[in-house]
Amino acid sequence: MLDTPTVLTTEHLTLRPWREDDAPAALEVYGHPAVARWLSPVMDRVPDVAAMRLLLQQWVAEDARMPPPAGRWAIELSADGQVIGGAILLPLPPGNEDMEIGWQLHPGMWGNGYASEATYALAGWALGQDVDEIFAVVRPGNSRAAATVRRNGMQWVGETDKYFGLRLQVYRLRLADLDRTAREADHAPSRRDG
């Protein structure tokens, strides 16, 4: 059980545990259709602040039961404390043997390098916690997410429907891969959406 919530800081961001009072800012992310369409597992767009507050309560309770380094974090701008998204490090079904890393940012924050910065910080911390490898699962067509994981040194593994009953692209990261200066990793073949 996680006794002291882990807080990670980067040049621009603070990753910290979610709180109930984050519900309005979290709704701006998880209630946005451009974010909800890419979530795995499939999750409906959160409709209102009350529903977001209940979801945050559930996440906080689940996080309290998960062994480190698993958990969920709010991503906030360090300069002003504005919550701009969320990050996860969670066991993947089935079997909970593989560890997934992921993030969700408000679309108004896309293109600033925040997803890459948060992913790199969380991956570096997780791989220092007796985790040998972590995975990102990306829906085909989500080129923005695929580019972010490649920028962070993640290696293309392939496509599978093993997780969440969805066809997903899988990327893997090991400690030796966590090199921000490395050239772009092997990646999925180009694909056009119909």
C-alpha positions in Angstrom: 0.0 0.0 0.0 1.2 3.5 -0.8 1.9 5.3 2.5 3.0 8.6 1.1 1.7 9.6 -2.3 4.5 10.0 -4.8 4.8 13.5 -6.2 7.0 13.9 -9.3 8.3 17.3 -10.6 9.8 18.2 -13.9 10.9 21.5 -15.5 7.3 22.6 -16.1 5.0 20.0 -14.4 4.0 18.5 -11.1 2.5 15.0 -11.1 0.6 14.5 -7.9 -2.3 12.3 -6.6 -5.8 13.3 -7.6 -8.1 15.1 -5.1 -11.8 15.4 -5.2 -11.6 19.2 -5.6 -9.8 18.6 -8.9 -13.2 17.6 -10.4 -13.9 20.8 -12.4 -10.4 20.8 -14.0 -10.5 17.0 -14.6 -13.9 17.3 -16.3 -12.2 19.8 -18.8 -10.0 16.8 -19.7 -12.1 13.7 -19.4 -15.2 15.4 -20.5 -13.6 16.6 -23.7 -14.6 14.5 -26.8 -11.1 14.8 -28.3 -9.7 13.1 -25.2 -12.4 10.5 -24.5 -12.2 9.1 -28.1 -8.7 7.7 -27.5 -9.1 6.2 -24.0 -8.3 2.6 -23.4 -10.3 0.9 -21.9 -13.2 2.6 -23.6 -14.6 5.2 -21.3 -17.6 7.4 -22.0 -17.0 11.1 -22.0 -17.5 12.2 -18.4 -20.8 14.3 -18.5 -20.6 16.6 -15.5 -18.7 17.7 -12.4 -20.7 15.3 -10.1 -19.8 12.3 -12.3 -16.2 13.4 -12.4 -16.1 13.8 -8.6 -17.3 10.2 -8.2 -14.7 8.9 -10.7 -12.0 10.8 -8.8 -13.2 9.2 -5.5 -13.0 5.8 -7.1 -9.5 6.5 -8.5 -8.3 7.7 -5.1 -9.7 4.6 -3.4 -8.2 2.2 -6.0 -4.8 4.0 -5.7 -4.8 3.4 -2.0 -5.1 -0.3 -2.5 -2.5 -0.6 -5.3 1.2 -1.5 -4.6 3.7 1.0 -5.8 4.6 2.1 -8.4 1.0 1.7 -9.7 -1.3 4.7 -9.5 -2.9 7.7 -11.1 -1.6 11.3 -11.0 -3.0 14.7 -11.8 -0.7 16.7 -14.1 -0.5 20.3 -13.2 1.6 23.2 -14.4 4.1 24.0 -11.7 4.0 27.7 -12.4 0.4 28.2 -11.5 -1.0 24.9 -10.3 -3.5 24.6 -13.2 -4.5 20.9 -13.7 -4.0 20.2 -17.4 -4.4 16.4 -17.4 -3.7 13.0 -15.9 -1.2 10.2 -16.0 -1.4 6.5 -15.1 0.8 3.6 -14.3 -1.5 0.7 -14.0 -1.5 -3.1 -14.4 -2.9 -4.2 -17.7 -5.5 -6.9 -17.9 -5.6 -9.8 -18.3 -3.5 -11.1 -15.5 -2.1 -7.7 -14.4 1.4 -8.8 -15.4 2.2 -5.9 -17.7 2.4 -2.3 -16.5 0.8 0.4 -18.7 1.9 4.0 -18.8 -0.4 6.6 -20.1 -1.5 10.2 -20.1 -4.4 12.4 -21.0 -4.0 16.2 -21.6 -6.6 18.9 -22.3 -6.4 19.6 -26.1 -5.5 23.2 -25.4 -2.2 21.9 -23.9 -1.3 19.6 -26.8 1.8 20.5 -28.7 3.8 22.0 -25.7 5.8 18.8 -25.0 3.9 18.2 -21.7 2.8 14.7 -22.5 6.4 13.7 -23.3 7.7 15.5 -20.2 5.2 13.7 -18.0 5.7 10.3 -19.6 9.5 10.6 -19.3 9.3 11.5 -15.6 6.8 8.8 -14.7 8.7 6.1 -16.7 12.0 7.1 -15.1 10.5 6.9 -11.7 8.7 3.6 -12.3 11.7 1.9 -13.8 13.6 2.7 -10.6 11.0 0.8 -8.6 11.8 -2.8 -9.5 9.7 -2.6 -12.7 11.7 -4.1 -15.6 9.5 -2.8 -18.4 6.5 -0.7 -19.0 4.1 -0.6 -22.0 2.0 2.0 -23.7 -1.1 0.9 -25.6 -2.2 3.2 -28.4 -5.3 3.0 -30.5 -4.4 2.8 -34.2 -4.8 6.3 -35.7 -3.7 8.1 -32.6 -0.6 9.4 -34.2 0.0 12.1 -31.5 0.2 9.4 -28.8 2.4 7.1 -30.9 4.8 10.0 -31.6 5.0 10.8 -27.9 5.9 7.3 -26.8 8.5 7.1 -29.6 10.1 10.4 -28.5 10.5 8.8 -25.0 12.4 5.9 -26.4 9.6 3.3 -26.4 10.1 0.5 -28.9 7.4 -0.7 -31.2 6.2 -4.3 -30.2 3.3 -4.9 -32.5 -0.5 -4.8 -32.5 -2.7 -6.9 -30.2 -6.3 -7.3 -29.0 -5.0 -8.8 -25.7 -5.8 -5.7 -23.7 -9.3 -4.3 -23.1 -10.7 -6.3 -26.1 -9.5 -3.5 -28.4 -7.1 -3.6 -31.3 -4.1 -1.6 -29.9 -0.6 -0.8 -30.9 1.9 -1.8 -28.1 5.2 0.0 -27.3 7.7 -1.1 -24.6 10.2 0.8 -22.6 13.0 -0.7 -20.5 15.5 1.3 -18.4 18.2 1.0 -21.1 15.7 2.6 -23.6 15.1 5.7 -21.5 17.4 7.9 -23.4 16.0 11.3 -24.5 18.9 11.8 -26.9 18.3 8.5 -28.8 17.0 8.6 -32.3 13.4 7.8 -32.8 12.6 4.2 -31.9 11.3 1.6 -34.3 7.6 2.4 -34.8 4.4 1.2 -36.3 4.0 1.3 -40.0 2.2 4.4 -41.4 -1.5 3.9 -41.4 -4.3 5.9 -42.7 -7.7 6.0 -41.1 -10.6 5.3 -43.5 
